[in-house]
């Protein structure tokens, strides 16, 4: 897959003292959706600003569409769309006037109505920006990022402020853009968003990439879990020996089992329950989520550490 975004040993320092990005390397292929995640202060924003050409690296290289986005900005700018975390839109202009103003500065811009229909703002075209909800402003930010039919799209927290329906509508639009060949780099605090959209992702911590891969590869390092509630009078000590490493609440009834053999251990638990005449309330079994993997990575790299085997509820 042709690399559309590529960094090698990328670094960014401030005033020669603090280094926010400490030599990271990754690439994003054409038509790929790549999520850049990280703990607070991990260096995500500093990295994305380098990719967008808003600052010059203090070390290493960055290429977008084969060009230096800072030194060759003219060769990149018209081919890239950027949705910032805060757009700073003119409050007194209407939605349509805002899009029309930006379209005048954009090569090959979409018609205003088309841009607004993409993000379901067509019916709000005559409303002043200051009267929009937070979610509607985010959709307007996205419309502006898509005006020039970009080959590469940078999305910084694109669904902040959106309700569940708006979030899923935005996800579907992003999927359609990617299917059409647009390369997307996404930053988000909604780990469910990254898990649903990203083909690959990287997690940053203190200026470095600590893990990179597909969502499945990242979560594979975490154990699966089985949760259930025992009925009154049934002690956790009655569980099969192989499952007694589970942790429970103070009452000893709400149980959580961490396992790397989900199918095997779940089958053993269900056979025991059937043979013992025990009904397991609120039974829930699932593989590790990206959120669990992220929290574990953050804790381990912060020097806190968590047990990769069994943990309490």
C-alpha positions in Angstrom: 0.0 0.0 0.0 1.4 3.4 -1.0 2.3 5.5 2.0 0.4 8.8 1.9 1.6 9.9 5.3 5.0 8.9 6.6 7.1 10.0 9.5 10.6 8.8 10.4 12.2 9.6 13.8 9.9 12.6 14.0 10.7 15.0 16.9 9.3 18.3 18.1 10.7 20.4 20.9 9.7 23.7 22.4 12.2 26.4 23.3 14.9 23.9 23.2 13.8 22.5 26.6 10.7 20.3 26.4 10.5 17.6 23.8 6.8 16.8 23.1 7.5 14.3 20.3 10.5 12.0 20.9 11.4 10.2 17.6 8.2 8.5 16.3 7.9 6.6 13.0 4.7 5.4 11.3 3.1 5.4 7.9 -0.5 5.6 6.6 -1.5 4.0 3.3 -3.7 5.4 0.7 -7.4 5.0 1.6 -6.5 3.9 5.1 -8.0 5.2 8.3 -5.4 5.5 11.0 -6.2 6.5 14.6 -3.6 8.3 16.7 -4.5 7.9 20.4 -2.7 8.8 23.6 -2.9 9.8 27.2 -3.2 13.5 28.1 0.1 15.2 27.2 1.2 12.3 25.0 2.1 14.5 22.1 -0.8 13.8 19.8 -1.6 17.4 19.0 2.1 18.3 18.5 2.4 15.4 16.1 -0.8 16.3 14.1 0.3 19.9 13.8 3.6 18.7 12.2 1.6 16.5 9.8 -0.7 19.4 8.9 2.3 21.6 8.2 1.6 24.1 11.0 5.1 23.8 12.4 8.5 22.6 11.4 9.9 19.4 13.0 12.9 19.8 15.3 14.2 16.5 14.0 13.4 13.6 11.7 11.1 13.8 8.6 7.5 14.0 7.8 5.9 13.5 4.3 2.3 14.0 3.3 1.5 13.0 -0.3 5.2 12.8 -0.9 5.9 16.4 0.2 7.2 18.2 3.3 3.9 19.7 4.5 5.7 22.7 6.1 8.4 23.5 3.5 6.2 22.6 0.5 2.9 23.7 1.8 1.7 24.9 -1.6 2.0 21.4 -3.0 0.0 19.9 -0.1 -2.5 22.4 1.2 -5.2 22.1 -1.6 -5.1 18.3 -1.3 -5.7 18.1 2.4 -8.7 18.7 4.7 -8.4 19.6 8.3 -11.0 19.5 11.1 -9.5 21.2 14.1 -10.6 20.4 17.7 -12.0 24.0 17.9 -13.0 25.7 14.7 -13.4 29.3 15.8 -16.2 30.0 13.3 -17.6 33.6 12.8 -20.6 33.7 15.1 -22.7 36.3 13.2 -22.5 34.6 9.8 -25.1 32.0 8.8 -24.2 28.4 8.2 -24.4 28.9 4.4 -22.5 32.2 4.5 -19.7 30.5 6.5 -19.4 27.7 3.9 -19.6 30.1 1.0 -16.8 32.3 2.5 -14.5 29.3 2.9 -15.4 27.9 -0.5 -14.1 31.1 -2.0 -10.6 30.2 -0.6 -10.8 26.6 -1.6 -9.7 25.2 -5.0 -12.5 23.1 -6.6 -14.8 23.5 -3.7 -18.1 21.6 -3.5 -21.3 23.5 -3.9 -22.5 24.9 -0.6 -25.7 22.8 -0.6 -23.7 19.6 -1.3 -21.3 20.3 1.6 -24.1 21.0 4.0 -26.1 17.9 2.9 -23.1 15.7 3.6 -23.3 16.5 7.3 -27.1 16.9 7.5 -27.0 20.7 7.9 -29.0 21.6 4.8 -32.1 22.6 6.8 -29.9 24.9 9.1 -28.3 26.8 6.2 -30.0 30.1 7.2 -29.2 29.9 10.9 -26.4 32.0 12.5 -23.4 30.0 13.7 -23.9 31.4 17.2 -27.3 29.7 17.4 -26.0 26.3 16.5 -25.6 23.6 19.2 -22.2 22.3 20.0 -22.8 19.2 17.9 -24.0 21.2 14.9 -20.9 23.3 15.1 -18.8 20.2 14.9 -20.8 19.1 11.8 -20.1 22.4 10.2 -16.4 22.1 11.0 -16.5 18.7 9.2 -18.3 20.3 6.2 -15.6 22.9 5.9 -12.9 20.2 6.0 -14.6 18.3 3.2 -15.1 21.4 0.9 -12.1 20.7 -1.3 -12.7 17.0 -1.7 -9.5 16.2 0.1 -7.2 13.3 -0.6 -6.1 13.3 3.0 -8.3 14.2 5.9 -7.1 15.1 9.4 -9.9 14.8 12.0 -9.2 16.0 15.5 -12.0 14.8 17.9 -14.6 14.9 15.1 -17.6 13.7 17.2 -17.2 15.8 20.4 -20.5 17.2 21.4 -22.6 14.9 19.1 -25.4 12.8 20.3 -25.4 9.0 19.6 -27.3 9.4 16.3 -25.0 12.2 15.1 -21.9 10.2 16.1 -23.0 7.2 14.1 -24.0 9.4 11.1 -20.5 10.9 11.2 -18.9 7.4 11.4 -20.9 6.4 8.4 -19.8 9.4 6.4 -16.2 8.8 7.4 -16.5 5.2 6.2 -17.9 6.4 2.9 -15.1 8.8 2.4 -12.5 6.1 3.1 -14.2 3.7 0.7 -13.9 6.4 -1.9 -10.1 6.6 -1.4 -9.7 9.3 1.1 -6.9 8.7 3.6 -8.0 9.6 7.1 -5.9 10.3 10.2 -8.1 10.5 13.3 -7.5 11.6 16.9 -10.2 10.9 19.4 -10.8 10.3 23.1 -13.7 8.1 22.2 -12.0 4.7 22.1 -15.2 3.1 20.8 -14.8 5.4 17.8 -11.3 4.2 17.1 -12.3 0.6 17.5 -15.2 1.0 15.1 -13.4 3.0 12.4 -9.6 2.4 12.4 -7.9 -0.2 10.3 -4.7 0.5 12.3 -3.9 2.7 15.3 -1.0 3.9 17.4 -1.1 4.8 21.1 1.3 7.5 22.3 2.6 8.1 25.8 5.0 10.8 26.8 6.0 11.6 23.2 6.6 8.0 22.0 4.5 5.4 20.3 4.2 2.5 22.8 2.0 0.2 20.7 0.9 0.1 17.0 -1.2 -2.3 15.1 -4.8 -3.2 14.2 -7.4 -2.9 17.0 -7.5 -6.7 17.2 -3.7 -6.9 17.6 -3.7 -4.2 20.3 -6.6 -5.8 22.3 -5.1 -9.3 21.9 -2.6 -8.5 24.7 -5.4 -8.2 27.2 -7.4 -11.1 28.7 -11.1 -11.7 28.0 -13.5 -11.4 30.9 -16.5 -13.3 32.2 -18.9 -11.5 34.7 -21.9 -12.9 36.6 -23.8 -12.7 39.9 -24.1 -15.8 42.1 -27.5 -16.4 43.7 -27.9 -16.0 47.5 -26.5 -19.0 49.4 -24.1 -20.0 46.7 -20.5 -19.3 47.7 -17.7 -18.5 45.2 -15.8 -21.4 46.7 -18.2 -23.7 45.0 -16.8 -22.7 41.6 -14.6 -25.2 39.7 -11.0 -25.0 41.0 -9.8 -23.7 37.6 -12.1 -20.7 37.9 -11.6 -19.8 41.6 -8.9 -17.2 40.8 -11.8 -14.9 40.1 -12.2 -11.7 42.0 -15.5 -10.7 43.6 -17.2 -7.8 45.4 -17.4 -7.6 49.2 -20.5 -9.8 49.3 -18.7 -12.5 47.3 -21.5 -12.7 44.8 -20.6 -10.5 41.9 -17.8 -12.3 40.1 -15.3 -11.4 37.4 -13.0 -13.9 35.8 -10.1 -12.8 33.5 -9.0 -15.5 31.1 -7.1 -16.0 27.9 -9.2 -19.1 27.2 -12.6 -17.5 26.9 -14.5 -20.3 25.1 -13.0 -23.1 27.3 -13.6 -21.3 30.6 -17.0 -20.1 29.7 -18.0 -23.6 28.7 -16.7 -25.0 32.0 -18.6 -22.4 34.0 -21.9 -23.1 32.1 -21.5 -26.9 32.6 -20.9 -26.4 36.3 -23.9 -24.1 36.6 -26.1 -26.6 34.8 -24.9 -29.6 36.8 -25.2 -27.6 40.1 -28.6 -26.1 39.4 -27.2 -22.6 39.8 -28.6 -19.7 37.8 -25.9 -17.1 36.9 -27.6 -13.7 36.8 -26.2 -10.8 34.6 -23.9 -13.3 32.7 -21.6 -11.4 30.4 -18.6 -12.7 28.5 -16.6 -10.7 26.1 -13.1 -10.2 24.6 -11.1 -7.3 25.8 -12.1 -3.9 24.5 -9.7 -1.2 23.1 -10.6 0.9 26.2 -9.3 -1.8 28.5 -6.1 -2.2 26.5 -5.6 1.5 26.4 -6.0 1.9 30.2 -3.7 -1.0 30.8 -1.0 0.5 28.4 -1.4 3.9 30.1 -1.0 2.4 33.6 2.0 0.2 32.7 3.8 3.0 30.9 3.1 5.4 33.8 4.9 2.9 36.1 1.7 2.1 37.9 1.2 -1.4 36.5 -1.8 -3.6 36.5 -2.2 -7.3 36.7 -2.5 -8.8 33.2 -4.2 -11.8 34.6 -7.0 -11.4 37.1 -8.3 -8.0 38.2 -11.1 -7.0 40.5 -14.4 -5.4 39.4 
